[in-house]
């Protein structure tokens, strides 16, 4: 699965300008919305999905989202249609990239379009979309299906004590390591020490200025016991743990644990660098397993969960995609039926076996058929269960930008740790105050 890149404030402004420029499209969408009635504004006034409605659903359901590179969305729609018999489902691609899909979804929701009943949403969009009153409250539906879902994945759908989506598939970072060069990492400190021991042992990760750097930083920060926001939403980034992690990452670039080229890497460049055979460790997502097995490294690498901070416990940052019902859907019962199907333990096995994605049902990870196709499922489950959501806020894109911009400044040597921590805290506080 790809990493989900949030829109920056500039991108948000650009999206709004695009929406205004598309007046004709919006007008058409508004006309099509007439049958759906006025939508509630704000999370506190949102209507709720009825868990019982799916049993008597009929008609057609349209699921909209990003380009279906793995085929999982179209495959699930086809399987649902065959299994249900009364409801037909189709998947409509409305963006080639995550950012484009978000822009297209926002345009439709702002225009109260009835085109899409369900949206496939990045886990970091929940708070923003729910706070605008764009989604149905799925609290009762999630509660009804909760025994089949991994708790950490359910938390990605939560905003103001309600659930606004159902998890479809999840994601968590893993460490790929060369068995003949380096040891399985038990702590970040051990990994960095092993990486610095000899040429060819080095560590590659996602250090470019983007959402991926936020994720790489938070994985260490959470493991060290730090946080960005506490449960009350207070800014807590100005801490000893933040300083320790920033100094550790910076020292790793100076002593050769990590190559400085990581400052230009997102997921694919990190993967390609590792495939050269010149490195011992790589941090990346589960889909890399299949790609590495098609290289000369196929028999020499192993997979491990993210390690713990020394003296702390292992943690990660959850990625993945959820299913959110549009507040303007004209077939809410059909949308509920689709969610019921997509989250069943049986279909979640296909999520892993057929599409190499991480299921949101725990039993799938120990299924023999899944283990045959995904032998690192045990390590992946450990990473998923130990992972936490990114900061929950309607202004998450601005919070993430404040993090990756200031982390990058320390790693590239253009700012001191002290200055970066203070600036990060100021910018996150300002972002929260803007909502």
C-alpha positions in Angstrom: 0.0 0.0 0.0 1.2 3.5 -0.7 1.8 6.0 1.9 -1.0 8.5 2.2 0.3 12.0 1.7 -1.8 14.8 3.2 -2.5 18.0 1.4 -0.5 21.0 2.6 -2.3 24.3 3.3 -1.3 25.5 -0.1 -2.8 22.4 -1.6 -6.0 23.0 0.4 -6.2 26.5 -1.0 -5.6 25.1 -4.5 -8.3 22.5 -4.0 -10.7 25.3 -3.0 -9.8 27.4 -6.0 -10.3 24.3 -8.2 -13.7 23.7 -6.7 -14.7 27.3 -7.3 -13.5 27.2 -10.9 -15.5 24.0 -11.5 -18.8 25.9 -11.1 -20.4 24.1 -13.9 -19.5 20.7 -12.5 -20.6 21.7 -9.1 -23.9 23.0 -10.5 -24.5 19.6 -12.1 -23.6 17.9 -8.9 -26.0 20.1 -6.9 -28.8 19.2 -9.3 -28.1 15.5 -8.9 -28.2 16.1 -5.1 -31.8 17.3 -5.1 -33.1 13.9 -4.3 -30.9 13.5 -1.3 -32.2 16.6 0.6 -30.1 19.0 2.7 -27.2 17.4 4.5 -26.5 18.1 8.1 -23.6 20.4 8.8 -21.0 19.4 11.4 -20.3 16.2 13.1 -22.7 16.9 15.9 -25.7 17.0 13.5 -24.7 14.0 11.3 -27.2 11.3 10.5 -26.3 7.7 11.6 -26.0 4.6 9.5 -28.5 1.8 10.5 -26.7 -1.5 11.0 -29.9 -3.5 10.3 -30.6 -1.7 7.0 -28.1 -3.8 5.0 -30.1 -7.0 5.3 -32.9 -5.6 3.2 -30.8 -3.5 0.8 -31.4 -3.4 -3.0 -30.4 -1.3 -6.0 -26.9 -0.1 -6.9 -24.0 1.2 -4.9 -21.2 3.3 -6.3 -17.8 3.2 -4.4 -15.4 6.0 -5.3 -11.8 6.5 -4.6 -8.2 6.5 -5.7 -6.8 4.5 -8.7 -7.2 0.8 -8.1 -3.6 -0.3 -8.7 -3.9 -3.6 -6.9 -7.4 -4.4 -8.1 -8.7 -4.7 -4.5 -11.6 -2.2 -4.9 -13.0 -3.5 -8.2 -12.4 -7.1 -7.0 -14.3 -6.5 -3.8 -17.2 -4.8 -5.6 -17.5 -7.7 -8.1 -17.3 -10.3 -5.3 -20.0 -8.4 -3.3 -22.3 -8.3 -6.3 -22.0 -12.0 -6.9 -22.5 -12.9 -3.2 -25.4 -10.4 -2.5 -27.7 -11.0 -5.4 -29.9 -7.9 -4.6 -27.4 -5.1 -4.6 -24.9 -4.4 -7.4 -21.7 -2.5 -6.7 -19.2 -0.8 -8.9 -15.9 1.0 -8.2 -15.2 4.4 -9.7 -11.7 5.8 -9.8 -11.7 9.6 -9.2 -8.0 10.3 -8.8 -4.7 8.9 -10.0 -3.0 9.7 -6.7 -4.0 10.1 -3.1 -4.0 13.9 -3.3 -6.0 13.9 -6.5 -8.6 11.5 -5.0 -8.9 13.7 -1.9 -9.5 16.8 -4.1 -12.2 15.0 -6.1 -13.9 13.6 -3.0 -13.9 17.1 -1.4 -15.4 18.6 -4.5 -18.2 16.1 -4.6 -18.9 16.4 -0.8 -18.9 20.2 -0.9 -21.2 20.0 -4.0 -23.6 17.6 -2.2 -23.2 15.1 -5.0 -25.1 11.9 -4.9 -22.8 10.2 -7.4 -20.9 8.2 -4.8 -22.5 6.3 -2.0 -19.2 5.2 -0.4 -15.8 6.8 -0.4 -12.5 4.9 0.2 -10.8 7.3 2.5 -7.2 7.6 3.8 -7.1 7.1 7.5 -5.8 10.6 8.0 -8.9 12.2 6.4 -11.4 11.0 9.1 -11.4 14.1 11.4 -11.5 16.6 8.5 -14.4 15.0 6.7 -16.4 14.2 9.9 -16.0 17.7 11.2 -17.6 19.1 8.0 -20.7 16.9 8.4 -19.9 15.1 5.1 -20.2 11.5 6.4 -22.7 9.3 8.1 -22.1 8.5 11.7 -21.1 4.7 11.6 -20.9 4.3 15.4 -23.7 1.7 15.6 -22.4 -0.1 12.5 -18.9 -0.3 13.9 -20.1 -1.4 17.3 -22.0 -4.2 15.5 -18.9 -5.4 13.6 -16.3 -4.6 16.3 -15.6 -8.2 17.3 -14.2 -8.9 13.8 -12.0 -5.8 13.7 -8.5 -5.2 15.1 -9.0 -2.4 17.7 -6.1 -0.2 16.5 -7.6 -0.1 13.0 -11.0 1.0 14.4 -9.4 3.9 16.2 -8.5 5.4 12.8 -12.2 6.0 12.1 -12.8 7.9 15.4 -13.5 11.6 15.8 -15.2 13.2 18.9 -16.1 9.8 20.4 -17.9 8.5 17.3 -16.9 6.3 14.4 -17.1 7.8 10.9 -16.0 4.9 8.8 -15.3 1.2 8.8 -11.7 -0.1 8.4 -11.2 -1.9 5.1 -7.5 -2.7 5.1 -4.7 -1.5 7.2 -0.9 -0.9 7.0 2.1 -0.7 9.3 5.8 -0.2 8.7 8.2 -3.2 8.7 12.0 -3.7 8.8 13.5 -5.7 6.0 17.0 -6.9 6.8 19.8 -8.9 5.1 20.2 -12.1 7.2 23.8 -12.6 6.1 24.9 -9.1 7.2 23.0 -7.9 10.2 20.9 -9.2 13.1 17.2 -9.0 13.5 16.6 -5.6 15.3 15.3 -5.6 18.8 15.8 -1.9 19.4 16.4 1.2 17.3 19.7 1.7 19.0 20.8 -1.9 18.1 19.7 -1.4 14.5 21.6 1.9 14.1 24.7 0.3 15.8 24.6 -2.7 13.5 24.1 -0.4 10.5 27.2 1.6 11.3 29.5 -1.4 11.9 30.5 -2.1 8.3 30.1 -0.8 4.8 27.0 -2.5 3.3 25.2 -2.6 6.6 23.5 0.8 6.4 19.9 1.7 7.0 17.6 3.3 4.4 14.2 4.9 5.2 11.9 7.7 4.0 13.7 11.0 4.9 12.4 13.3 2.2 10.3 16.4 3.2 6.8 14.8 3.0 4.3 12.8 5.0 6.6 9.7 5.0 9.1 11.6 7.1 6.4 12.4 9.6 5.6 8.7 9.8 9.2 7.6 10.2 9.7 10.2 13.0 6.5 9.3 14.8 7.3 5.6 14.8 10.4 6.4 16.9 8.8 9.1 19.0 5.8 6.9 20.0 8.3 4.1 20.8 10.3 6.4 23.0 7.1 7.4 24.9 6.6 10.8 23.3 3.4 12.2 21.7 2.3 15.1 19.5 -1.1 15.7 21.1 -2.5 14.2 24.3 -6.0 12.7 24.7 -7.3 16.2 25.4 -5.8 17.6 22.2 -3.1 19.6 24.0 0.2 20.1 22.1 2.9 17.9 23.7 5.6 17.8 21.1 8.0 20.1 23.1 9.4 17.2 25.1 12.6 15.4 26.1 11.5 12.5 24.0 11.2 14.7 20.9 14.7 16.0 21.4 16.2 12.5 22.0 14.7 11.1 18.8 15.8 14.1 16.7 19.3 13.9 18.0 19.4 10.1 17.5 18.2 10.4 13.9 20.7 13.3 13.2 23.6 11.4 14.7 22.7 8.4 12.6 23.3 10.4 9.4 26.6 11.7 10.8 28.0 8.4 11.9 27.0 6.5 8.7 24.2 4.4 10.2 22.0 5.9 7.5 23.1 7.2 4.1 22.5 10.9 3.6 20.7 10.0 0.4 17.7 9.1 2.5 17.0 12.8 2.7 15.7 12.4 -0.9 13.9 9.1 -0.5 10.2 8.3 -0.4 9.0 4.7 -0.5 10.2 3.7 -4.0 13.7 5.2 -4.0 14.3 3.6 -0.5 13.2 0.3 -1.9 15.3 0.6 -5.1 18.4 1.6 -3.0 17.9 -1.5 -0.8 17.5 -3.7 -3.9 21.0 -2.7 -4.9 22.3 -5.0 -2.1 24.4 -2.1 -0.7 22.4 -1.8 2.6 21.6 -4.0 5.6 18.2 -2.6 6.7 15.2 -0.9 5.1 12.1 0.5 6.7 9.1 0.2 4.3 5.5 -1.1 3.9 4.3 -4.7 3.5 3.8 -4.6 -0.3 7.6 -4.4 -0.6 7.8 -8.1 0.3 6.4 -9.2 -3.0 8.7 -6.8 -4.9 11.8 -7.9 -3.1 11.0 -11.6 -3.9 11.4 -10.7 -7.5 15.0 -9.5 -7.1 18.3 -11.3 -6.5 17.8 -10.6 -2.7 14.8 -13.0 -2.6 16.5 -15.7 -0.5 18.7 -13.4 1.6 16.3 -11.0 3.4 13.9 -11.4 6.3 11.1 -9.3 7.8 10.8 -8.0 11.3 8.3 -5.7 13.2 9.5 -2.2 14.0 11.9 -2.4 16.9 11.5 -0.7 20.3 13.2 2.4 21.6 15.8 1.2 24.2 13.9 1.0 27.5 10.6 1.6 25.7 8.3 -0.6 23.7 7.8 -1.1 20.0 5.3 1.2 18.3 4.3 2.1 14.8 2.0 4.4 12.9 -1.1 3.0 11.2 -1.8 3.6 7.6 -4.6 2.1 5.5 -8.0 2.8 4.0 -11.5 3.1 5.4 -15.0 2.9 4.0 -17.0 6.1 4.6 -20.6 6.5 3.7 -21.4 9.9 2.1 -24.0 12.0 3.9 -25.6 12.5 0.4 -25.8 8.8 -0.5 -29.2 7.7 -2.0 -28.5 4.1 -1.1 -27.3 4.1 2.5 -28.7 0.6 3.1 -26.7 -0.7 0.1 -23.6 1.0 1.5 -24.1 -0.7 4.8 -24.5 -4.1 3.1 -21.2 -3.5 1.2 -19.3 -2.7 4.4 -20.8 -5.8 6.1 -19.4 -7.9 3.2 -16.0 -6.2 3.0 -15.2 -6.6 6.7 -16.2 -10.3 7.0 -13.4 -12.6 8.2 -13.8 -14.6 5.0 -13.3 -11.6 2.7 -10.5 -10.2 4.8 -8.5 -13.4 4.0 -8.9 -12.5 0.3 -7.6 -9.0 1.1 -4.3 -10.6 2.1 -4.2 -13.6 -0.3 -5.4 -11.9 -3.5 -4.2 -8.3 -3.0 -1.2 -8.5 -0.6 -2.9 -5.9 1.8 -3.0 -6.1 5.6 -6.4 -7.4 6.8 -8.3 -5.6 9.6 -9.5 -9.0 10.9 -7.0 -10.7 13.3 -7.9 -14.3 12.5 -6.9 -13.8 8.9 -3.2 -13.5 9.9 -3.1 -17.1 11.2 -5.1 -18.7 8.4 -2.9 -21.4 6.7 -3.9 -20.1 3.2 -2.9 -16.6 4.1 0.4 -17.7 5.7 1.2 -19.5 2.5 0.9 -16.3 0.4 2.1 -13.9 3.2 4.6 -15.8 5.3 5.5 -12.7 7.3 1.8 -12.3 8.5 2.8 -12.9 12.1 5.3 -10.0 12.1 2.9 -7.8 10.2 0.1 -8.5 12.8 2.6 -7.5 15.6 3.3 -4.2 13.8 -0.4 -3.5 13.2 -1.4 -4.3 16.8 1.4 -2.1 18.2 0.7 0.8 15.9 -1.1 4.0 16.8 -3.0 6.5 14.7 -1.4 9.7 13.6 -2.6 12.9 15.6 -6.4 13.1 15.4 -7.3 16.6 14.2 -9.3 18.3 11.4 -6.0 20.2 10.7 -3.8 17.1 10.5 -2.3 18.2 7.2 -0.9 21.3 8.8 0.3 19.4 11.8 2.1 16.9 9.7 3.7 19.7 7.7 5.0 21.3 10.9 6.5 17.9 11.9 8.2 16.9 8.6 9.5 20.4 7.8 11.2 20.8 11.2 12.5 17.2 11.4 14.0 17.6 7.9 15.6 20.9 9.0 17.5 19.1 11.8 18.5 16.1 9.6 19.8 18.3 6.9 21.7 20.5 9.3 19.9 23.7 8.7 18.4 24.0 12.2 19.3 23.0 15.7 17.2 20.4 17.6 16.2 23.0 20.1 15.1 25.6 17.5 13.2 22.9 15.5 11.3 21.6 18.6 10.2 25.0 19.6 9.2 25.9 16.0 7.3 22.6 15.6 5.3 23.3 18.8 4.5 26.8 17.7 3.3 25.8 14.3 1.2 22.9 15.6 -0.4 25.2 18.1 -1.1 27.8 15.4 -2.6 25.1 13.2 -5.0 23.9 15.9 -6.0 27.5 16.6 -6.9 28.0 13.0 -9.8 25.5 13.1 
